[in-house]
Amino acid sequence: MRKPLVALVGRPNVGKSSLFNRLVGMRKAVVSEVPGTTRDRIIDQADWNGVVFDVVDTGGLEVYQPKGSPLEEGSAHFIDEIRAQALIGIEEADVIVFVVDALQGITAADEEIATLLRRTAKPVLVAANKADHVGLFDEAVEFYGLGLGEVFPVSALHGTGTGDLLDAVVAALPFHTPEDHDAEDTSIKIAIVGRPNVGKSSLLNRLLGQERAIVSPVAGTTRDAIDTRITWHGLPITLIDTAGIRRRGRVAPGIEKYSVLRAHKAIERADVVLLVLDATEGVTQQDAHIAGMVRDAFKSVVLVVNKWDAIEKDAYTMTSFQQAIARELDFLDYAPVLFISALTGQRIHTVLETAVRVQEERLVRIPTSELNRIIREALLTHPPQTKQARPLKIFMAQQVRVDPPTFLLHVNDRDLLHFTYERYLENQIRQAYPFTGTPIRISVRERARKGKA
């Protein structure tokens, strides 16, 4: 049984994202004083008195540009899309929390949204936000004039009144028994990352078969890391769409800076990363930088070359692109490469197939006897070279963990193991167990010498 869903809706800049962060217990949504910052739906889990449910933050339902109070630069291009995303959030929700501004009182935009919400049969609660002192608690009663549900004065900034709001939310849920809702999330987490405007959101929508995220040719449309849970061939999967990661010197302070930080955190949360490249631009220095971030986090990766339909091709085009990837991203030589078009759907079926296969490889465990056989044969085939009098001896090898695969070598002297020989041993392991798309960690433990304490 799915978790119940609570949607936060309202006009721009009433504090929906601040309230979302307060309810889920973390700063996941980007918060700004500038209207129009939130564009897509953002979903995360909340827990109140043992009841677990999902909360969705939406963009402003009434996004317009009153004189003297412009939208955040660029958001005016997405008025229709932001409204559509908010309406989808209402349609999918079990309970709706209508967020209004206690400081400003009822506005024409609030009345318009209230008219829309009165048409739904779903429970609606009114959260009068920014009620930061007792006087505003009393004034919040005017919002009963909207003709909706009970009004709860709250302060998302200080947390005041949110307990009463959550009590009412839980009571209004159609089902709110803990059951298995608090069980550990065992879904495969797949993050979609890359530079701005390479087609990450288009890929997400194509995988889902619906307009789950706003898609636009304007670089930087997606601001937050968005989690979408799906079931694929019986497997639970969480897809994480992220903001484009710009070069460090080109990241603007404020909203864009925090969006990039959340993209970094999405990589940390992921099991498998889909690194999206633009076929029309080739492999760039920034692609290599992002690939390095994925490698440093020891995350499994699939290289997805998007917009393959947009370039002229001959019999050698794909080979040439693969050679460019091998040259520029040589440290990801274990990563599978897919050539797709999110626009036309070309080879789109291979994306999740490959990501799941890569995740399976990430969890492979080599029996200790088999691993030691591989290492012994590697030592016999190509003995380690050293300028020192003592040769390197590897007494035993064992896989100490999966996710990522980590191997421990017991040696006589760690200084004798050169990084080139360590890479050779990794390649020998991969010949028998490819660990496709997955980095390998090799740790070294030096056996205590006789006479040492």
C-alpha positions as CSV (number, residue, x, y, z in Angstrom):
1,M,0.0,0.0,0.0
2,R,1.3,3.4,-1.0
3,K,2.0,6.2,1.5
4,P,-0.7,8.9,1.7
5,L,0.2,12.2,-0.1
6,V,-0.2,15.7,1.3
7,A,0.1,18.6,-1.2
8,L,1.2,22.1,-0.2
9,V,-0.4,24.6,-2.6
10,G,-0.8,28.4,-2.8
11,R,0.3,31.5,-4.6
12,P,4.0,32.4,-4.9
13,N,6.1,33.5,-2.0
14,V,3.7,32.5,0.8
15,G,6.3,30.1,2.3
16,K,5.3,26.8,0.9
17,S,8.9,25.6,0.5
18,S,9.8,26.8,4.0
19,L,6.8,24.9,5.4
20,F,7.8,21.8,3.3
21,N,11.3,21.9,4.7
22,R,9.8,22.2,8.2
23,L,7.4,19.2,7.8
24,V,10.0,16.8,6.2
25,G,12.7,17.9,8.7
26,M,15.4,19.0,6.2
27,R,16.2,21.8,3.9
28,K,15.4,20.0,0.7
29,A,13.4,22.6,-1.2
30,V,15.2,25.8,-2.3
31,V,13.9,28.7,-0.3
32,S,14.1,32.3,-1.4
33,E,12.2,35.6,-0.9
34,V,11.8,35.9,-4.7
35,P,8.5,34.6,-6.0
36,G,8.6,31.8,-8.5
37,T,11.6,30.0,-7.1
38,T,9.8,26.6,-6.9
39,R,8.9,25.3,-10.3
40,D,8.6,21.5,-10.2
41,R,6.9,19.3,-7.6
42,I,9.2,18.1,-4.9
43,I,8.3,15.1,-2.8
44,D,9.8,13.8,0.5
45,Q,8.6,11.8,3.5
46,A,7.3,13.2,6.8
47,D,6.7,11.3,10.0
48,W,4.3,12.6,12.7
49,N,3.5,10.5,15.8
50,G,4.4,7.3,14.0
51,V,2.4,8.0,10.9
52,V,4.4,8.2,7.7
53,F,3.3,10.1,4.7
54,D,4.7,12.0,1.7
55,V,4.6,15.7,1.3
56,V,4.7,17.5,-2.1
57,D,5.8,21.1,-2.5
58,T,4.5,22.8,-5.6
59,G,5.1,26.0,-7.5
60,G,2.7,28.9,-7.2
61,L,-0.8,28.2,-8.6
62,E,-1.2,31.9,-9.6
63,V,2.0,33.0,-11.1
64,Y,1.8,36.5,-12.5
65,Q,3.9,39.6,-12.4
66,P,2.3,42.5,-10.5
67,K,3.8,45.9,-11.0
68,G,6.8,46.4,-8.6
69,S,7.0,42.8,-7.6
70,P,8.5,40.8,-10.5
71,L,8.8,37.1,-10.5
72,E,12.3,35.6,-10.1
73,E,14.1,36.2,-13.3
74,G,13.3,33.5,-15.9
75,S,10.3,32.0,-14.1
76,A,7.8,34.1,-16.2
77,H,8.7,31.7,-19.0
78,F,7.2,28.8,-17.1
79,I,3.8,30.2,-15.9
80,D,1.7,27.5,-17.6
81,E,4.1,24.7,-16.7
82,I,4.3,25.7,-13.0
83,R,0.5,25.9,-12.8
84,A,0.2,22.4,-14.5
85,Q,2.6,20.9,-12.0
86,A,0.6,22.4,-9.1
87,L,-2.6,21.0,-10.5
88,I,-1.1,17.6,-10.8
89,G,0.0,17.8,-7.2
90,I,-3.7,18.6,-6.2
91,E,-5.0,15.7,-8.3
92,E,-2.6,13.1,-6.8
93,A,-3.0,14.3,-3.2
94,D,-5.1,12.8,-0.4
95,V,-5.0,15.9,1.7
96,I,-4.4,19.5,0.5
97,V,-2.8,22.2,2.7
98,F,-3.6,25.6,1.3
99,V,-0.7,27.9,2.4
100,V,-1.6,31.6,2.7
101,D,0.3,34.7,4.0
102,A,-0.9,35.8,7.5
103,L,0.9,39.1,7.1
104,Q,-0.9,40.1,3.8
105,G,-4.3,38.7,4.6
106,I,-6.7,37.4,1.9
107,T,-5.7,38.5,-1.7
108,A,-7.5,38.1,-5.0
109,A,-5.1,35.3,-5.9
110,D,-6.0,33.4,-2.6
111,E,-9.7,33.7,-3.5
112,E,-9.1,32.4,-7.0
113,I,-7.2,29.4,-5.6
114,A,-9.9,28.8,-3.0
115,T,-12.5,28.7,-5.7
116,L,-10.5,26.0,-7.4
117,L,-10.0,24.0,-4.2
118,R,-13.7,24.1,-3.3
119,R,-14.4,22.0,-6.4
120,T,-12.4,19.1,-5.0
121,A,-13.9,16.6,-2.7
122,K,-10.5,16.2,-0.9
123,P,-9.9,17.5,2.6
124,V,-8.4,21.0,2.6
125,L,-6.7,22.6,5.5
126,V,-5.6,26.3,5.5
127,A,-2.1,27.1,6.9
128,A,-1.8,30.8,7.6
129,N,2.0,31.1,7.4
130,K,4.3,33.8,8.7
131,A,2.2,34.1,11.9
132,D,5.3,34.8,13.8
133,H,3.7,36.5,16.9
134,V,0.4,36.1,18.8
135,G,-1.3,39.1,17.2
136,L,-1.1,37.4,13.8
137,F,-2.6,34.3,15.3
138,D,-5.8,36.2,16.1
139,E,-5.9,37.9,12.7
140,A,-5.6,34.6,10.9
141,V,-9.3,33.9,11.5
142,E,-10.1,36.1,8.5
143,F,-9.0,33.1,6.3
144,Y,-12.2,31.3,7.4
145,G,-13.8,33.7,4.9
146,L,-12.3,31.6,2.1
147,G,-14.9,28.9,2.8
148,L,-12.5,26.0,3.1
149,G,-11.3,23.8,6.0
150,E,-10.0,24.8,9.4
151,V,-7.4,27.5,9.6
152,F,-4.1,26.9,11.4
153,P,-1.8,29.9,12.1
154,V,1.7,28.7,11.7
155,S,5.3,30.0,11.4
156,A,7.4,27.8,9.1
157,L,10.4,29.8,10.1
158,H,10.1,29.1,13.9
159,G,7.9,26.0,13.8
160,T,5.1,27.6,15.8
161,G,1.7,25.9,15.2
162,T,3.0,23.2,12.9
163,G,2.2,20.5,15.5
164,D,-1.5,21.4,15.4
165,L,-1.4,21.4,11.6
166,L,0.2,18.0,11.5
167,D,-2.3,16.6,14.0
168,A,-5.1,17.7,11.6
169,V,-3.3,16.4,8.5
170,V,-2.9,13.0,10.1
171,A,-6.5,12.9,11.2
172,A,-7.7,13.8,7.6
173,L,-5.6,11.1,5.9
174,P,-7.8,8.4,4.3
175,F,-5.4,5.8,5.9
176,H,-2.9,6.5,8.5
177,T,-1.8,3.2,10.2
178,P,2.0,2.9,10.4
179,E,2.0,-0.6,9.0
180,D,5.0,-0.9,6.8
181,H,5.4,2.8,6.0
182,D,8.3,3.2,8.3
183,A,10.2,0.3,6.6
184,E,13.6,1.1,5.1
185,D,13.5,2.4,1.5
186,T,14.9,-0.5,-0.5
187,S,14.3,1.0,-3.9
188,I,17.1,1.4,-6.4
189,K,18.0,5.1,-6.4
190,I,19.0,6.4,-9.8
191,A,20.2,10.0,-10.1
192,I,20.1,11.8,-13.5
193,V,22.9,14.3,-13.5
194,G,24.8,16.4,-16.1
195,R,25.5,19.9,-17.3
196,P,22.5,22.3,-17.8
197,N,20.4,21.7,-20.9
198,V,21.6,18.3,-21.8
199,G,18.1,16.8,-21.5
200,K,17.9,15.4,-18.0
201,S,14.3,16.3,-17.4
202,S,13.3,15.2,-20.9
203,L,14.9,11.8,-20.1
204,L,13.0,11.6,-16.8
205,N,9.7,12.3,-18.5
206,R,10.4,9.8,-21.3
207,L,11.2,7.1,-18.7
208,L,8.0,7.9,-16.8
209,G,5.8,8.3,-19.8
210,Q,4.4,11.5,-18.4
211,E,5.2,15.1,-17.8
212,R,6.5,14.6,-14.3
213,A,9.1,17.5,-14.5
214,I,9.0,20.7,-16.4
215,V,11.0,20.5,-19.6
216,S,12.4,23.6,-21.3
217,P,15.2,24.5,-23.7
218,V,16.2,27.2,-21.3
219,A,19.2,26.0,-19.3
220,G,18.7,25.8,-15.5
221,T,15.0,25.1,-15.5
222,T,15.2,22.4,-12.8
223,R,16.1,23.8,-9.4
224,D,15.6,21.0,-6.9
225,A,16.5,17.3,-6.8
226,I,13.2,15.7,-7.5
227,D,12.4,12.1,-6.3
228,T,9.9,10.0,-8.3
229,R,9.1,6.5,-7.2
230,I,8.2,3.9,-9.8
231,T,7.9,0.2,-10.2
232,W,9.8,-1.3,-13.1
233,H,9.3,-5.0,-13.8
234,G,8.4,-5.5,-10.2
235,L,11.5,-3.6,-8.9
236,P,11.0,-0.4,-6.8
237,I,13.0,2.4,-8.3
238,T,13.5,6.0,-7.2
239,L,14.4,8.4,-10.0
240,I,16.2,11.6,-8.9
241,D,16.2,14.5,-11.4
242,T,18.7,17.2,-10.5
243,A,19.6,20.7,-11.5
244,G,22.4,21.1,-14.1
245,I,25.8,21.3,-12.6
246,R,27.7,24.3,-14.0
247,R,31.4,25.1,-13.8
248,R,32.3,26.4,-10.4
249,G,33.1,29.9,-11.6
250,R,29.8,30.1,-13.4
251,V,27.5,29.2,-10.5
252,A,25.6,32.3,-9.4
253,P,25.3,32.9,-5.7
254,G,22.0,32.3,-4.0
255,I,19.3,30.0,-5.5
256,E,21.6,28.5,-8.2
257,K,24.4,27.8,-5.7
258,Y,22.0,25.8,-3.5
259,S,20.5,23.9,-6.4
260,V,24.0,22.7,-7.4
261,L,24.7,21.7,-3.8
262,R,21.5,19.6,-3.9
263,A,22.7,18.0,-7.1
264,H,25.9,17.0,-5.3
265,K,23.8,15.5,-2.4
266,A,21.7,13.6,-5.0
267,I,24.8,11.9,-6.2
268,E,25.7,10.9,-2.6
269,R,22.2,9.4,-2.2
270,A,22.2,7.5,-5.4
271,D,23.1,3.9,-6.1
272,V,23.5,4.4,-9.8
273,V,24.1,7.7,-11.6
274,L,23.0,8.4,-15.2
275,L,25.5,10.9,-16.4
276,V,23.8,12.6,-19.4
277,L,26.1,13.9,-22.2
278,D,25.0,16.0,-25.2
279,A,25.8,14.3,-28.5
280,T,25.7,17.7,-30.3
281,E,28.5,19.1,-28.1
282,G,30.7,16.1,-27.5
283,V,32.5,15.4,-24.2
284,T,33.3,18.7,-22.4
285,Q,35.6,19.6,-19.6
286,Q,32.6,20.1,-17.3
287,D,31.4,16.6,-18.2
288,A,34.7,15.3,-17.0
289,H,34.4,17.3,-13.8
290,I,31.0,15.8,-13.1
291,A,32.2,12.4,-13.9
292,G,35.0,12.9,-11.4
293,M,32.5,13.8,-8.7
294,V,30.6,10.6,-9.4
295,R,33.9,8.6,-9.3
296,D,35.0,10.3,-6.1
297,A,31.7,9.3,-4.5
298,F,32.3,5.7,-5.6
299,K,28.9,5.6,-7.3
300,S,28.0,3.3,-10.1
301,V,27.5,5.1,-13.4
302,V,26.0,4.8,-16.9
303,L,27.0,7.3,-19.5
304,V,23.9,8.3,-21.5
305,V,24.6,10.2,-24.7
306,N,21.4,12.1,-25.4
307,K,20.3,13.9,-28.6
308,W,21.7,11.2,-30.7
309,D,18.9,12.0,-33.3
310,A,20.2,15.6,-33.7
311,I,23.6,14.8,-35.3
312,E,24.5,13.6,-38.8
313,K,25.9,10.1,-38.6
314,D,27.9,7.7,-40.8
315,A,29.3,4.3,-40.1
316,Y,32.0,5.7,-37.9
317,T,30.1,8.3,-35.8
318,M,29.4,6.1,-32.8
319,T,32.9,4.6,-32.8
320,S,34.4,8.1,-32.9
321,F,32.2,9.2,-30.0
322,Q,33.1,6.2,-27.9
323,Q,36.8,6.9,-28.6
324,A,36.3,10.5,-27.4
325,I,34.7,9.2,-24.2
326,A,37.5,6.7,-23.7
327,R,40.0,9.5,-24.1
328,E,38.3,12.2,-22.0
329,L,36.7,10.0,-19.3
330,D,39.4,7.3,-19.2
331,F,38.9,6.9,-15.4
332,L,35.4,5.6,-16.1
333,D,36.5,2.9,-18.6
334,Y,34.2,0.4,-16.7
335,A,31.0,2.5,-17.5
336,P,28.6,1.3,-20.2
337,V,27.7,3.9,-22.8
338,L,24.2,4.3,-24.2
339,F,23.3,6.4,-27.3
340,I,19.7,7.6,-27.0
341,S,17.2,10.3,-27.8
342,A,14.9,11.4,-25.1
343,L,13.0,13.4,-27.7
344,T,12.2,10.5,-30.0
345,G,12.5,7.6,-27.5
346,Q,15.3,6.0,-29.5
347,R,16.9,3.2,-27.4
348,I,15.2,4.6,-24.3
349,H,14.3,1.1,-23.2
350,T,18.0,0.4,-22.6
351,V,18.4,3.0,-19.9
352,L,16.6,1.4,-16.9
353,E,17.7,-2.1,-18.1
354,T,21.3,-1.0,-18.0
355,A,21.0,0.9,-14.7
356,V,19.4,-2.1,-13.0
357,R,22.1,-4.4,-14.4
358,V,24.8,-2.1,-13.1
359,Q,23.2,-2.0,-9.6
360,E,23.2,-5.9,-9.6
361,E,26.9,-5.8,-10.5
362,R,27.5,-3.4,-7.6
363,L,26.2,-6.0,-5.2
364,V,28.3,-8.9,-6.5
365,R,30.4,-10.7,-3.9
366,I,33.4,-12.8,-4.9
367,P,34.1,-15.9,-2.7
368,T,37.4,-15.5,-0.9
369,S,38.9,-18.7,-2.5
370,E,38.0,-17.4,-6.0
371,L,39.4,-14.0,-5.3
372,N,42.7,-15.4,-4.0
373,R,43.0,-17.6,-7.1
374,I,42.6,-14.5,-9.3
375,I,45.3,-12.6,-7.3
376,R,47.7,-15.6,-7.3
377,E,47.4,-15.9,-11.1
378,A,47.9,-12.1,-11.5
379,L,51.1,-12.3,-9.4
380,L,52.5,-15.2,-11.5
381,T,51.6,-13.7,-14.9
382,H,53.0,-10.3,-14.1
383,P,55.1,-10.1,-10.8
384,P,55.4,-6.7,-9.2
385,Q,58.5,-4.7,-10.1
386,T,60.3,-2.8,-7.3
387,K,63.5,-1.0,-6.9
388,Q,63.7,-2.1,-3.3
389,A,65.5,-5.3,-2.1
390,R,62.3,-6.8,-0.8
391,P,59.6,-7.9,-3.2
392,L,55.9,-7.2,-2.6
393,K,54.1,-10.1,-1.1
394,I,50.3,-10.4,-1.0
395,F,49.4,-13.0,1.7
396,M,45.7,-12.9,1.3
397,A,42.8,-11.0,-0.4
398,Q,39.2,-10.7,0.7
399,Q,36.1,-8.8,-0.3
400,V,35.1,-6.9,2.8
401,R,31.9,-5.3,1.5
402,V,29.7,-4.6,-1.5
403,D,28.1,-1.3,-2.5
404,P,30.7,-0.4,-3.6
405,P,32.8,-3.6,-4.0
406,T,35.7,-3.2,-1.6
407,F,38.7,-5.5,-1.4
408,L,41.3,-5.8,1.3
409,L,44.8,-7.0,0.5
410,H,47.1,-8.3,3.3
411,V,50.7,-7.4,2.3
412,N,54.1,-7.4,3.8
413,D,54.7,-3.7,3.1
414,R,52.1,-1.3,1.8
415,D,54.8,1.0,0.3
416,L,55.7,-1.7,-2.2
417,L,52.3,-1.7,-3.8
418,H,52.6,0.9,-6.6
419,F,49.3,2.5,-7.8
420,T,49.9,1.1,-11.3
421,Y,50.2,-2.4,-10.0
422,E,47.0,-1.8,-7.9
423,R,45.3,-0.8,-11.2
424,Y,46.6,-4.0,-12.8
425,L,45.1,-6.1,-10.0
426,E,41.8,-4.3,-10.4
427,N,41.8,-5.1,-14.2
428,Q,42.5,-8.7,-13.4
429,I,39.6,-8.9,-11.0
430,R,37.4,-7.2,-13.7
431,Q,38.4,-9.8,-16.3
432,A,36.7,-12.5,-14.1
433,Y,34.0,-10.3,-12.5
434,P,33.4,-7.2,-14.7
435,F,31.5,-5.1,-12.1
436,T,30.0,-3.2,-15.0
437,G,29.6,0.5,-14.3
438,T,30.9,0.1,-10.8
439,P,34.1,1.5,-9.2
440,I,36.2,-0.9,-7.1
441,R,37.9,0.1,-3.9
442,I,41.2,-1.6,-2.9
443,S,42.4,-1.2,0.6
444,V,45.8,-2.5,1.9
445,R,46.6,-3.8,5.3
446,E,50.2,-4.4,6.3
447,R,51.0,-7.5,8.2
448,A,52.9,-6.7,11.4
449,R,56.6,-7.6,11.0
450,K,58.3,-9.8,13.6
451,G,59.8,-7.8,16.3
452,K,57.2,-5.0,16.0
453,A,54.8,-4.4,18.9
